[in-house]
Amino acid sequence: MNNLLREIDSIIHSVYSKKEYPVLARQMDKWCQTQPLRGFSALDATPIFRNTLIKYKALLLAGADLHVGVSDKLPADETVIRKLKTWGVPLVFPTEKERSFDVILDCAAAFSDFDARFGYVELTRSGVEAYLKKGNPVYIADSGKIKKIETCLGTGESYFRAMKQLGHDDWKGKNLVVFGSGKVGLGIIIYAHKLGANVSVVTELSSVTAKVRAYATEIIGLNEQSRIAAAVRNACAVVTATGIAGAAGKVCPPGIFVSSPAVLANMGVEDEYGASVPKERVLANKAALNFILEEPTQLKYMDATMALHNEGAVYLINHPESKGEIIPLPETENEMLEISQRNGLIGDELFLIL
């Protein structure tokens, strides 16, 4: 394991500072002493990117027998996967049969068919139902304040970073249409406002929060089709962030998207434009745009989420009586938020979402 840790450190230390991962750094300092996962097998199916290596390091220092899950359902950096193979890290695929682990740290229920002795830790809300149907205990890292850092701030920032990479970096006075005002939509709206864009938000009016109202230029209801069409026609860019397949195409005629001069993008896992809008009309062929980036979400926004995902494994092993849906303890999240605010780089941004 020491050789593996050295390989991981050689990458981490050349790219990141500890201020980018204060919560994981605190977790590692603690776990290298207590080793709460010593003797337990863990399958981690977090999307595999360079910054995920720090998450793996924390689990290894905790003593876990670490396996890494690779699934077609989850985005990944092939360069990192090749490094893991070279280093001898066991890779596991959903097609393998009769595999079991003490705990599975999953994402989008990619490994819900595998057995986990103590239970599962789920990174996304979309994956929870698969476990509850089976009657498995599932610790939900997507249920509280911490996940907002990644999905609001991290995803919002990454949309504009990806657009800049593609040559779209002047937003002042430009018209942007955002479909959806949940966590991902809110993040895009916040960053668009900071960059000086005029933001039209298309959403269910009953779901609109005070923060959305504060940062949006205009809010359009889902049944206001003429206003939606006009906003799309006059937009410099359109981005979908509802998380619902075909959502945008149901409230705006596909022909409007096709003929609009706007640059179209999607930030969800589903095709939110619908089949009538050709893939080639949307950036990245309708895939979530931030995955064109080497680091889809910057580490400083992923830090607390990855630490909470790890924490769920320790919780399940320490609470073998757990059943059903498990929400992170408020004190766990509050401690992580305090560390992030005190020692990290995003303290002055947290007030935007919390």
C-alpha positions in Angstrom: 0.0 0.0 0.0 2.9 2.4 0.7 3.9 2.3 -3.0 0.4 3.1 -4.0 0.1 6.0 -1.6 3.4 7.4 -3.0 2.1 7.1 -6.6 -1.1 9.0 -5.6 0.9 11.6 -3.7 3.2 12.2 -6.6 0.2 13.4 -8.6 -1.7 15.2 -5.8 1.2 17.2 -4.6 2.1 18.3 -8.1 -1.3 19.7 -8.9 -3.2 20.7 -5.7 -2.7 22.6 -2.5 -4.2 21.5 0.8 -6.5 24.6 0.7 -8.3 22.9 -2.1 -9.2 19.9 0.0 -9.3 20.9 3.7 -12.0 18.5 4.7 -10.4 15.4 3.0 -7.0 16.5 4.5 -8.6 16.6 8.0 -10.2 13.2 7.3 -6.8 11.7 6.3 -5.1 13.2 9.4 -7.7 11.5 11.6 -8.1 8.2 9.8 -4.4 7.5 9.5 -4.4 7.2 13.3 -7.7 5.5 13.9 -8.0 3.4 10.7 -11.8 2.9 11.0 -12.0 0.8 7.9 -9.2 -1.6 8.7 -10.1 -5.1 7.7 -13.1 -4.1 5.7 -13.5 -4.2 1.9 -14.8 -1.2 0.1 -15.9 -0.7 -3.5 -15.8 3.0 -4.5 -17.7 3.9 -7.7 -17.2 7.7 -7.6 -16.7 9.0 -11.1 -13.0 8.6 -11.8 -11.0 11.7 -12.3 -7.7 13.1 -11.1 -9.2 14.7 -8.0 -10.8 11.4 -7.0 -7.4 10.1 -6.2 -7.5 12.1 -3.0 -10.7 10.4 -2.0 -9.1 7.0 -2.6 -6.1 8.1 -0.4 -8.4 8.8 2.5 -10.0 5.4 2.2 -6.6 3.7 2.0 -5.3 5.5 5.1 -8.5 4.4 6.8 -7.3 0.9 6.2 -9.9 -0.1 3.6 -9.3 -2.9 1.2 -10.0 -0.6 -1.7 -11.6 -1.6 -5.0 -12.6 0.9 -7.7 -15.8 0.6 -9.7 -15.8 1.3 -13.4 -19.1 1.6 -15.1 -20.4 2.8 -18.5 -23.0 4.7 -16.6 -20.4 7.0 -14.9 -18.1 9.5 -16.6 -14.4 8.8 -16.2 -10.9 9.9 -17.3 -9.3 7.0 -19.1 -5.9 8.3 -18.3 -6.6 7.9 -14.5 -8.1 4.4 -15.1 -4.9 3.4 -16.8 -2.8 4.7 -13.9 -5.0 2.7 -11.4 -4.3 -0.5 -13.5 -0.6 0.2 -13.6 -0.6 0.7 -9.8 -2.4 -2.6 -9.2 -5.6 -1.1 -7.9 -8.4 -3.8 -8.4 -11.0 -2.5 -10.9 -14.5 -3.9 -10.7 -17.2 -3.8 -13.4 -21.0 -4.1 -13.0 -21.0 -7.0 -15.4 -19.1 -9.2 -12.9 -21.3 -11.6 -11.1 -21.6 -12.6 -7.4 -19.3 -9.9 -6.1 -19.7 -8.7 -2.6 -18.1 -6.1 -0.3 -18.4 -4.9 3.2 -19.5 -1.5 2.0 -20.2 0.0 -1.5 -19.7 3.7 -2.1 -21.9 4.0 -5.2 -23.0 6.7 -7.7 -26.3 6.5 -9.6 -26.8 3.0 -8.3 -24.3 1.7 -10.8 -23.4 -1.2 -8.5 -26.8 -1.8 -6.8 -26.8 -5.4 -8.0 -23.7 -6.2 -5.9 -24.1 -7.3 -2.3 -22.8 -5.0 0.5 -22.7 -6.6 4.0 -23.2 -3.3 5.9 -24.9 -1.2 3.2 -24.4 1.4 0.5 -23.4 5.0 0.4 -25.0 6.8 -2.5 -23.5 10.0 -4.1 -26.6 11.0 -6.0 -30.3 11.3 -5.2 -31.1 9.4 -8.5 -29.6 6.2 -7.2 -31.4 6.0 -3.9 -34.6 4.3 -5.1 -32.7 1.2 -6.4 -31.5 0.4 -2.9 -34.7 1.2 -1.1 -36.6 -1.2 -3.4 -34.2 -4.0 -2.3 -34.6 -3.0 1.4 -30.9 -2.2 1.7 -29.6 0.5 4.1 -28.3 3.5 2.1 -26.5 6.5 3.5 -27.4 9.4 1.2 -24.5 11.9 0.7 -26.9 14.0 -1.6 -29.4 14.8 1.1 -28.1 17.8 3.0 -26.1 21.1 2.8 -22.8 19.6 1.7 -23.9 18.4 -1.7 -25.0 22.0 -2.6 -21.4 23.0 -2.7 -20.7 20.6 -5.5 -24.0 20.8 -7.4 -24.6 24.6 -7.1 -21.2 26.2 -6.9 -19.1 23.5 -8.6 -21.4 22.7 -11.5 -22.3 26.3 -12.0 -18.6 27.3 -12.2 -17.8 24.4 -14.5 -20.5 25.3 -17.1 -18.8 28.7 -17.6 -15.3 27.1 -17.5 -16.3 24.7 -20.2 -17.9 27.5 -22.3 -14.7 29.5 -21.9 -12.7 26.5 -23.1 -14.9 26.6 -26.2 -14.3 30.3 -26.8 -17.5 31.7 -25.1 -16.2 33.9 -22.3 -17.8 37.3 -22.7 -21.1 37.3 -20.8 -21.7 40.9 -19.9 -25.1 42.0 -21.2 -25.6 38.7 -23.0 -28.9 36.8 -22.7 -28.7 33.3 -21.2 -31.7 31.0 -20.8 -31.6 28.4 -18.0 -34.1 25.6 -17.9 -34.4 24.5 -14.3 -33.9 26.2 -10.9 -32.8 23.3 -8.7 -29.3 22.9 -7.3 -27.6 22.8 -10.6 -29.7 25.5 -12.2 -29.2 27.8 -9.2 -25.4 27.5 -9.5 -25.5 28.4 -13.2 -27.8 31.4 -12.4 -25.5 32.6 -9.6 -22.4 32.5 -11.8 -24.3 34.1 -14.8 -25.3 37.0 -12.5 -21.7 37.4 -11.3 -20.5 37.5 -14.9 -23.1 40.2 -15.9 -25.4 38.1 -18.0 -29.1 38.7 -18.3 -30.6 35.4 -17.0 -34.0 34.1 -18.0 -35.0 31.1 -15.9 -37.6 28.7 -17.2 -39.0 26.7 -14.3 -42.0 25.5 -12.2 -43.0 28.8 -10.5 -44.0 27.1 -7.3 -40.4 25.8 -6.9 -38.7 29.2 -7.2 -36.7 30.2 -4.1 -35.7 33.6 -2.9 -32.1 33.0 -4.1 -33.3 32.3 -7.6 -35.4 35.4 -7.6 -32.4 37.4 -6.3 -30.1 36.4 -9.2 -32.5 35.9 -12.2 -33.3 38.7 -14.6 -36.7 37.1 -15.4 -38.5 34.0 -14.4 -40.8 32.2 -16.9 -43.4 29.6 -16.0 -43.5 26.3 -17.8 -46.9 27.0 -19.3 -45.8 30.4 -20.8 -44.7 28.9 -24.1 -44.7 32.2 -26.1 -42.4 33.8 -23.5 -40.1 30.7 -23.5 -39.9 30.7 -27.3 -39.1 34.4 -27.4 -36.4 34.0 -24.8 -34.7 31.1 -26.7 -34.9 33.1 -30.0 -33.2 36.1 -28.4 -30.6 34.1 -26.4 -26.8 34.0 -26.8 -26.8 30.7 -25.0 -29.3 28.1 -23.6 -28.5 25.5 -20.9 -30.7 22.8 -19.5 -30.4 21.8 -15.8 -33.7 20.1 -14.9 -32.4 16.6 -14.6 -35.5 15.4 -16.5 -35.4 13.7 -19.9 -37.1 15.8 -22.6 -38.1 18.6 -20.1 -37.0 21.5 -22.3 -38.5 20.0 -25.4 -41.9 19.7 -23.8 -42.2 23.4 -23.1 -40.5 24.8 -26.1 -41.0 23.5 -29.7 -37.9 21.7 -30.9 -37.8 23.9 -34.0 -37.2 26.9 -31.9 -34.0 25.3 -30.4 -32.8 24.3 -33.9 -33.4 27.7 -35.5 -32.2 29.9 -32.6 -28.7 31.4 -32.9 -28.1 30.4 -29.3 -25.3 28.0 -28.3 -27.1 25.1 -26.7 -25.7 23.0 -23.9 -26.9 20.5 -21.3 -25.7 20.1 -17.7 -27.7 17.1 -16.7 -27.3 13.3 -17.2 -30.5 13.1 -19.3 -31.2 14.4 -22.8 -33.3 17.4 -21.7 -33.9 18.7 -25.3 -35.6 15.5 -26.6 -35.0 13.4 -29.6 -36.4 16.0 -32.0 -33.4 18.3 -31.4 -30.4 16.7 -33.2 -27.4 15.7 -31.0 -25.1 17.7 -33.2 -27.1 20.9 -32.5 -26.1 20.7 -28.8 -22.6 21.0 -27.5 -20.9 17.7 -26.5 -23.7 15.8 -28.3 -26.1 16.6 -25.4 -23.8 15.1 -22.7 -23.2 17.1 -19.6 -20.9 19.9 -20.9 -18.5 20.0 -17.9 -17.3 16.5 -18.8 -15.3 17.9 -21.7 -13.0 19.4 -19.0 -10.0 17.6 -17.5 -11.5 18.3 -14.1 -15.3 18.5 -14.6 -15.8 19.9 -11.1 -12.9 21.6 -9.4 -11.6 19.9 -6.3 -12.4 22.8 -4.0 -16.1 22.2 -4.7 -15.8 18.4 -4.5 -13.8 18.2 -1.3 -16.6 18.1 1.3 -18.9 15.9 -0.9 -16.2 13.3 -1.3 -15.3 13.4 2.4 -19.0 12.9 3.3 -19.3 10.0 0.9 -16.3 8.4 2.6 -17.8 9.2 6.0 -20.9 7.2 5.1 -18.8 4.0 4.9 -17.5 4.5 8.4 -21.0 5.3 9.7 -22.5 2.1 8.2 -19.8 -0.2 9.6 -20.3 1.4 13.0 -24.1 1.1 12.8 -24.7 -2.4 11.5 -28.3 -2.1 12.7 -29.0 0.6 10.1 -32.0 0.2 7.8 -33.5 2.1 4.9 -32.6 5.7 4.1 -29.9 7.3 6.3 -29.5 11.0 6.3 -26.0 12.4 7.4 -26.1 13.8 10.9 -26.3 17.6 11.1 -23.2 17.7 13.3 -21.2 15.8 10.7 -22.2 18.2 7.9 -21.7 21.3 10.1 -18.2 20.2 11.1 -17.2 19.7 7.4 -18.7 23.1 6.5 -16.8 24.8 9.3 -13.5 23.2 8.2 -14.2 24.2 4.5 -15.0 27.8 5.5 -12.0 28.1 7.9 -9.3 26.3 5.9 -10.5 26.2 2.3 -10.7 28.5 -0.7 -14.5 28.8 -1.0 -15.4 30.4 2.4 -16.5 33.6 0.7 -18.8 31.7 -1.7 -20.7 29.5 0.8 -23.0 32.3 1.8 -24.4 32.3 -1.8 -26.0 28.9 -1.3 -26.4 28.2 2.5 
